[in-house]
Amino acid sequence: MLPNSGLIILVSLLAVDSLAQRAVPASTNFASYRPVGEIRGWTFVAKDSAIGQLISTVKKEAEIDGIAGVELSQVLQLDYNIIGTERKLQVRSSHFVSNEGHYLGDKMEIIVNDHMEKLELKRDGDRIKGFSTRAGNKIEQELSFPEKGFAADILFLDLYENLLAQRDIKVGDTIFDSVFVPQTMLVEKVEAFVEHFGLISLYNQVKDSVFVIRFTQPQVMIFYFSPEKHLVKADFLSQQMKAYLDLVRRLPPEAISKPSFGLERFMKLFPNYGVYLLIGVISLLFFAGNNVYRSNLVLVVIGGGLGFIVAALTQVPLQSYLAQKLFLPKVADGQSPYLWAIVPALPAGVIQELIKIGIIYSIFRIVGIKGRNPLHIGVAVGAGFGITEASYIISYVPDSPIWSVSLVERGFLILFHSVSGLMLAAALLFNSKMKKAGLIIMVVMANSLFRYMPVFVQRNMLDAELFYILIPIIPVLLLLYGVSLIKKTRNVFQH
């Protein structure tokens, strides 16, 4: 049992903490609670059935009417047929807000059942201008709306989340505001009361400490808003529908808006490039030893690096296209992210390994082996490929320290490419077509697995720390096989 003095201190601290959480200050800017590259997803439920999702992604920085802000990519899909109502709604929008969260514009496609309409709006001073379509006919639109006004829509919970995040929330306060609703081109009144703050059961056994905010306008609904600025649950009482926030993650590097790259950034990242080069050299020396210089493998490494440039020009745009056109819409439609994450992951393995084996085969045929161990050529191609990929990734993602967990991921990626190059070279030497195909498929699948595994972290099925522990397993297992192949060929190819 605690001494009396200790008990008094504990009770006092709990009381202070409880009082502190009765209010949360407004965010200083939009990026303070939603940075570029962040994705949030809400699942809508009616009659105990999931009827759709809203996926909101902070895509990139933007500027409209000279005002700096960000672009939100929104994908809303609701299928009311699941609950017996013949209606299906799909909305895809590029929604623009200023750095303070104020409305700047929209580019929207709205599909109700099989009928599509479009909407394009942008701020022009204190007015909103643009057009909408009705039955395919273009209608000019213009509306007066304050420059520091907010847009919101009860189905676009990310917009209501933004409205709440940019204001002080305090138990007992009444919220009065007006918001612009882009789809209707109307200004709606918002009236709500912050009832209380406490530990609330959200669904099943999930609980969270939230502000309970009851709305009377634009309709009767209850929002559950956390101190971390998450709209974790919405209860639409008049519609007998609920929505739950079940995804808050940063996008993988290839999906995040890329920072600009130039001479200044190159010089800043030069030490990182040096570390990746060192890892590649160590991988090459491990297998080839003194043969690195005697066999002119340095030129082969450069060839492998050029190979990744070809891969980047094909793989990255294809992955981005598949993620936007298939992965995100399918997940937004309620389908399994674990299944559809295969779609953008698999092309990376196929494209990269085909390019590497193409380079290795070309060297075998054009330059020739000439007494060199052909597996060393494969390692050199893979090392060059891996060094360049690691350098490419670090050049277009937010800055991180050299000695961080990301170094583990990229270091073992370089090792993987080195070993996979060795295995591809071995595949070309096999006489059996079955062995050739089997080894190539093994390497492709291992490469794709590298790109697929992050989905478990993004869906909170795997801790990030455990993810970085598991990453080395793939290249280390292949490394053991690669060592056995090197031993078998050591006595065959000698100078």
C-alpha atoms as one frame of an Amber mdcrd trajectory, in Angstrom:
protein
   0.000   0.000   0.000   1.205   3.554  -0.793   2.106   5.827   2.127  -0.466
   8.566   2.760   1.777  11.259   1.245   2.343   9.168  -1.879  -1.365   8.478
  -2.235  -2.165  12.196  -1.948   0.398  13.044  -4.641  -0.963  10.331  -6.954
  -4.567  11.484  -6.550  -3.488  15.092  -7.149  -1.645  14.167 -10.343  -4.630
  12.211 -11.632  -6.920  15.131 -10.868  -4.631  17.580 -12.683  -4.385  15.234
 -15.669  -8.169  14.850 -15.777  -8.664  18.628 -15.703  -5.993  19.117 -18.372
  -7.757  16.723 -20.698 -11.053  18.620 -20.367  -9.665  20.975 -23.006  -7.351
  20.694 -26.013  -5.958  23.758 -27.845  -6.371  24.367 -31.546  -3.660  23.059
 -33.858  -1.179  25.676 -35.011  -1.455  24.453 -38.614  -2.748  21.555 -40.675
   0.636  19.799 -40.876   0.938  19.687 -37.087  -1.665  16.921 -36.918  -1.687
  15.621 -40.503   1.722  15.694 -42.271   2.237  15.076 -45.988   2.130  11.352
 -46.711  -0.337  10.473 -43.963  -3.365   8.328 -44.709  -6.520   7.958 -42.617
  -9.412   5.603 -43.246 -12.913   5.348 -41.817 -15.259   2.355 -42.202 -19.000
   3.038 -42.383 -21.351   0.541 -40.754 -25.148   0.271 -40.968 -27.343  -2.566
 -39.650 -24.183  -4.337 -38.417 -22.782  -4.454 -41.972 -19.789  -2.576 -43.386
 -21.119  -0.577 -46.329 -17.980   1.283 -47.380 -14.954   3.390 -46.509 -13.461
   6.841 -46.741  -9.719   6.965 -47.455  -8.107  10.380 -46.971  -4.454  10.934
 -47.929  -2.391  14.095 -47.484  -0.899  13.875 -50.957   1.388  16.864 -51.470
   1.923  20.580 -50.957  -0.103  22.872 -53.204  -0.871  26.536 -53.859  -4.143
  28.163 -54.954  -4.761  31.899 -55.378  -1.285  32.530 -53.954  -2.147  30.707
 -50.726   0.112  27.829 -49.663  -1.565  24.612 -48.582  -1.895  20.893 -49.224
  -3.851  18.534 -51.461  -6.000  15.857 -49.847  -6.784  12.814 -51.980 -10.213
  11.518 -50.920 -11.840   8.259 -51.992 -15.356   7.659 -50.627 -17.270   4.525
 -51.562 -20.612   3.550 -49.996 -22.811   0.667 -51.149 -26.278   0.989 -49.608
 -27.425  -2.092 -51.558 -25.858  -4.133 -48.750 -28.597  -2.901 -46.406 -31.404
  -3.118 -48.946 -31.343   0.413 -50.421 -30.720   0.690 -54.156 -28.001   3.290
 -54.068 -24.259   3.223 -54.602 -22.108   6.307 -54.058 -18.526   6.804 -55.215
 -16.646  10.075 -54.846 -13.040  10.783 -55.814 -11.775  14.199 -54.905  -8.641
  16.292 -54.800  -9.522  18.626 -51.935  -7.322  21.649 -51.220  -6.884  23.391
 -47.885  -4.509  26.110 -46.735  -1.776  25.488 -44.175  -4.306  26.704 -41.594
  -6.955  24.247 -42.832  -9.116  26.817 -44.649 -10.908  25.877 -47.876  -9.084
  26.461 -51.171 -10.790  24.244 -53.745 -11.924  20.866 -55.093 -11.653  18.646
 -58.143 -14.312  15.991 -57.723 -15.952  13.113 -59.572 -19.259  11.915 -58.107
 -20.848   8.642 -59.241 -24.335   7.798 -57.966 -25.207   4.296 -59.175 -23.917
   4.522 -62.775 -24.362   8.260 -63.278 -21.275  10.511 -63.026 -21.053  14.244
 -62.410 -18.019  16.511 -61.993 -17.214  19.485 -59.796 -14.248  21.872 -59.960
 -13.931  24.825 -57.607 -11.138  27.066 -56.391 -10.792  30.135 -54.245 -10.478
  33.556 -55.860 -10.129  36.130 -53.092 -13.268  36.011 -50.960 -15.190  34.046
 -53.581 -15.391  30.410 -54.673 -15.516  29.980 -58.455 -15.724  27.026 -60.820
 -18.273  24.697 -62.346 -20.360  21.631 -61.711 -22.200  19.359 -64.133 -25.815
  18.269 -64.125 -26.876  15.509 -66.502 -23.535  16.086 -68.197 -24.189  19.808
 -68.778 -21.618  22.258 -67.435 -22.949  24.882 -65.008 -20.808  27.831 -63.903
 -20.692  28.302 -60.131 -19.719  31.276 -57.960 -20.240  31.899 -54.265 -19.094
  34.434 -51.697 -17.308  32.696 -48.820 -14.851  34.084 -46.213 -11.163  33.476
 -46.921 -10.736  31.826 -43.529 -13.778  29.594 -43.871 -13.861  25.809 -43.633
 -15.457  23.207 -45.881 -17.169  20.142 -44.425 -19.523  17.332 -45.327 -20.966
  14.777 -42.904 -19.669  11.869 -45.015 -16.188  13.386 -45.409 -15.136  12.910
 -41.813 -11.605  14.145 -42.538 -13.089  17.608 -43.178 -15.021  17.651 -39.906
 -11.872  16.367 -38.207 -10.028  19.350 -39.694 -12.745  21.739 -38.481 -12.446
  20.409 -34.913  -8.637  20.249 -34.987  -8.312  23.938 -35.886 -10.301  25.162
 -32.881 -10.101  24.911 -29.095 -12.142  22.009 -27.736 -13.312  22.355 -24.150
 -15.887  20.434 -22.140 -19.005  22.581 -21.712 -18.380  24.743 -24.783 -20.915
  25.188 -27.564 -19.611  25.252 -31.137 -21.230  27.653 -33.593 -19.861  27.871
 -37.128 -20.746  27.883 -40.816 -19.161  25.520 -43.336 -19.170  25.304 -47.102
 -20.466  22.048 -48.612 -18.865  21.705 -52.080 -21.274  19.111 -53.503 -24.358
  21.231 -52.810 -22.686  24.671 -53.186 -24.461  25.651 -49.956 -23.283  27.058
 -46.637 -24.516  25.000 -43.671 -24.822  25.959 -40.042 -22.879  23.879 -37.538
 -24.019  23.711 -33.925 -22.602  21.280 -31.375 -22.027  20.905 -27.660 -18.914
  19.353 -26.085 -20.644  17.154 -23.514 -17.759  15.554 -21.658 -14.346  13.906
 -21.818 -13.735  10.367 -20.672 -12.872   6.762 -21.434 -15.474   5.558 -23.926
 -16.130   2.100 -25.362 -15.950   2.662 -29.103 -16.601  -0.847 -30.436 -16.098
  -4.410 -29.223 -13.385  -4.194 -26.541 -11.744  -1.061 -27.949 -11.802   1.940
 -25.626 -10.282   5.402 -25.885 -10.255   8.679 -23.958 -12.203  11.120 -26.120
 -14.314  14.257 -26.196 -17.980  13.457 -26.791 -19.393  16.159 -29.088 -23.137
  16.155 -29.810 -24.262  17.947 -32.999 -27.742  19.336 -33.617 -26.853  20.954
 -36.950 -26.405  20.148 -39.821 -28.012  16.986 -38.412 -28.221  15.048 -35.158
 -24.972  13.105 -34.679 -22.317  12.379 -32.065 -18.595  12.655 -32.789 -15.887
  11.133 -30.607 -12.755  13.262 -30.894  -9.427  12.335 -29.279  -6.840  14.771
 -27.831  -4.506  13.563 -30.635  -6.936  15.181 -33.131  -8.415  11.892 -34.357
 -12.135  11.682 -35.135 -12.251   8.081 -33.928 -15.991   7.476 -34.232 -19.083
   9.130 -35.690 -22.632   8.145 -34.785 -25.166   9.407 -37.346 -28.281   9.015
 -35.219 -30.854  10.094 -37.810 -29.381   7.746 -40.438 -28.766   4.822 -38.077
 -25.213   4.643 -39.372 -21.803   4.738 -37.666 -18.245   5.251 -38.856 -15.005
   4.141 -37.218 -11.468   5.381 -37.744  -9.488   2.180 -38.336  -6.447   3.405
 -40.275  -3.907   6.094 -39.364  -0.590   5.447 -41.086   2.164   7.082 -43.076
   2.340   5.970 -46.704   5.315   3.969 -47.925   8.170   6.044 -49.406   7.175
   5.514 -53.040   3.684   6.844 -52.322   4.769   9.952 -50.441   5.139  13.208
 -52.330   8.811  13.411 -53.256  10.944  16.289 -51.964  12.858  18.192 -54.623
  16.300  16.858 -55.441  19.244  18.970 -56.528  22.939  19.613 -55.933  22.339
  20.933 -52.399  20.401  17.818 -51.356  22.943  15.572 -53.075  25.776  17.098
 -51.035  23.721  16.823 -47.852  23.102  13.111 -48.455  26.637  12.352 -49.636
  27.557  10.587 -46.339  24.493   8.345 -46.727  25.573   7.396 -50.239  29.039
   6.602 -48.865  27.566   4.208 -46.272  25.517   2.404 -48.943  28.590   2.128
 -51.157  30.548   0.650 -48.244  27.821  -1.956 -47.620  27.834  -2.886 -51.308
  31.638  -3.219 -51.359  31.568  -5.438 -48.256  28.907  -7.661 -49.872  31.019
  -7.959 -53.023  34.256  -8.657 -51.145  32.506 -11.328 -49.067  31.868 -13.391
 -52.181  34.608 -12.349 -54.606  37.555 -11.338 -52.396  40.609 -10.323 -54.462
  38.759 -11.180 -57.659  36.936  -7.835 -57.392  39.956  -6.099 -58.928  41.440
  -8.960 -60.952  38.126  -9.547 -62.743  37.294  -5.874 -63.368  34.089  -6.240
 -61.361  33.994  -2.494 -60.638  32.738  -1.881 -64.186  30.118  -4.574 -63.678
  28.935  -2.805 -60.495  28.416   0.363 -62.536  26.393  -1.662 -65.048  24.170
  -2.915 -62.227  23.630   0.670 -61.050  22.547   1.721 -64.531  20.146  -1.217
 -64.476  18.284   0.231 -61.504  17.833   3.536 -63.349  15.967   1.592 -66.037
  13.913  -0.123 -63.301  13.043   3.202 -61.639  11.717   4.589 -64.928   9.333
   1.637 -65.290   8.691   0.122 -61.862   7.964   3.296 -59.847   5.323   4.783
 -62.229   3.683   1.358 -62.598   3.543   0.814 -58.823   2.122   4.290 -58.287
  -0.531   3.692 -60.963  -1.540   0.314 -59.514  -1.677   1.732 -55.973  -3.948
   4.604 -57.019  -6.160   2.680 -59.457  -6.457  -0.700 -57.739  -5.034  -0.935
 -54.210  -6.545   2.190 -52.606  -9.973   1.929 -54.336 -10.309  -1.772 -53.476
  -9.361  -1.159 -49.835 -11.767   1.782 -49.758 -14.451  -0.580 -51.052 -13.941
  -2.764 -47.979 -11.821  -5.461 -49.599  -8.764  -7.032 -47.964  -5.652  -4.800
 -48.034  -3.520  -7.921 -47.520  -4.778  -9.345 -50.814  -4.606  -6.169 -52.906
  -1.207  -5.092 -51.559   0.209  -7.878 -53.742  -0.753  -5.855 -56.840   1.791
  -2.990 -56.437   4.376  -5.269 -54.757   4.698  -7.983 -57.410   5.761  -5.756
 -60.360   8.820  -4.602 -58.375  10.092  -8.168 -58.044   9.366  -9.058 -61.660
  10.810  -5.901 -63.250  13.930  -5.684 -61.084  14.937  -9.318 -61.399  14.282
  -9.399 -65.155  16.520  -6.351 -65.605  19.281  -7.877 -63.477  19.224 -11.232
 -65.257  19.165  -9.354 -68.582  22.354  -7.477 -67.648  24.061 -10.660 -66.409
  23.105 -12.569 -69.554  24.360  -9.706 -71.764  27.736  -9.712 -69.987  28.011
 -13.497 -70.382  27.282 -13.286 -74.124  28.985 -10.038 -75.121  31.955  -9.715
 -72.751  32.275 -13.394 -71.895  33.325 -15.141 -68.697  37.002 -15.516 -69.683
  38.037 -17.615 -66.709  36.158 -15.488 -64.193  33.673 -17.011 -61.780  30.310
 -16.096 -63.386  28.663 -15.933 -59.966  30.957 -13.038 -59.074  29.559 -11.170
 -62.083  26.055 -11.725 -60.735  27.045 -10.444 -57.282  28.611  -7.312 -58.805
  25.500  -6.551 -60.869  23.301  -7.034 -57.795  25.556  -4.883 -55.575  25.486
  -2.008 -58.068  21.731  -2.351 -58.409  21.227  -2.345 -54.610  23.532   0.614
 -53.934  21.688   2.690 -56.523  18.239   1.729 -55.242  19.147   2.571 -51.637
  20.569   5.916 -52.788  17.442   6.604 -54.859  15.131   5.923 -51.917  17.031
   8.174 -49.493  17.071  10.975 -52.084  13.272  11.217 -52.275  12.037  10.563
 -48.735  12.033  12.843 -45.679  15.427  13.202 -43.995  16.478  10.709 -41.328
  19.768  10.183 -39.449  22.384   8.007 -41.156  22.524   5.594 -38.231  18.831
   4.800 -37.894  16.587   1.761 -38.300  16.105   2.683 -41.969  19.781   1.814
 -42.476  18.951  -1.769 -41.459  16.284  -1.992 -44.141  18.429  -0.493 -46.911
  21.584  -2.296 -45.852  19.922  -5.668 -46.086  18.249  -4.590 -49.335  21.740
  -4.129 -50.825  22.784  -7.540 -49.465  19.642  -9.084 -50.944  20.339  -7.661
 -54.411  23.937  -8.925 -54.215  22.821 -12.460 -53.340  19.934 -12.442 -55.812
  22.373 -11.426 -58.571  24.500 -14.430 -57.636  21.452 -16.728 -57.806  20.364
 -15.348 -61.178  23.844 -15.959 -62.569  23.661 -19.509 -61.213  20.261 -19.963
 -62.887  21.798 -19.112 -66.257  24.408 -21.846 -65.737  21.910 -24.608 -64.908
  21.155 -27.048 -67.706  17.770 -28.010 -66.292  14.957 -25.648 -67.326  13.086
 -26.578 -64.152  16.029 -25.491 -61.988  16.415 -22.269 -63.987  12.744 -21.373
 -63.615  12.614 -22.427 -59.953  15.582 -20.256 -58.961  14.346 -17.230 -60.901
  10.835 -17.523 -59.395  12.348 -17.838 -55.911  14.303 -14.597 -56.363  11.307
 -12.724 -57.817   9.050 -13.787 -54.946  11.657 -12.853 -52.329  12.042  -9.398
 -53.913   8.272  -8.879 -54.007   8.005  -9.968 -50.369  10.297  -7.063 -49.441
   7.740  -4.666 -50.979   4.727  -6.490 -49.558   5.723  -6.784 -45.874   5.125
  -3.086 -44.981   1.354  -3.609 -45.368   1.379  -5.504 -42.059   2.975  -2.510
 -40.344   0.552  -0.078 -41.976  -2.438  -2.157 -40.841  -1.036  -2.437 -37.309
  -0.633  -6.221 -37.589   3.117  -5.961 -37.048   5.165  -3.607 -34.889   7.665
  -1.458 -36.787  10.438  -2.669 -34.484   9.608  -6.315 -35.211   9.449  -5.501
 -38.925  13.075  -4.332 -38.894  14.045  -7.517 -37.054  12.327  -9.714 -39.651
  13.780  -7.901 -42.681  17.228  -9.600 -42.459  15.690 -13.089 -42.557  15.148
 -13.080 -46.344  18.666 -12.042 -47.444  20.352 -14.133 -44.736  18.551 -17.308
 -45.851  19.476 -16.596 -49.469  23.016 -15.775 -48.343  23.455 -19.285 -46.951
  22.383 -20.766 -50.267  24.620 -18.348 -52.158  27.662 -19.387 -50.120  27.045
 -23.026 -51.031  26.871 -22.101 -54.734  30.144 -20.167 -54.509  31.878 -23.142
 -52.885  30.707 -25.449 -55.676  32.134 -23.183 -58.381  35.333 -22.076 -56.613
  37.441 -24.874 -58.032  35.884 -24.747 -61.475  36.640 -21.142 -62.405  40.235
 -20.268 -61.581  42.662 -17.918 -63.289
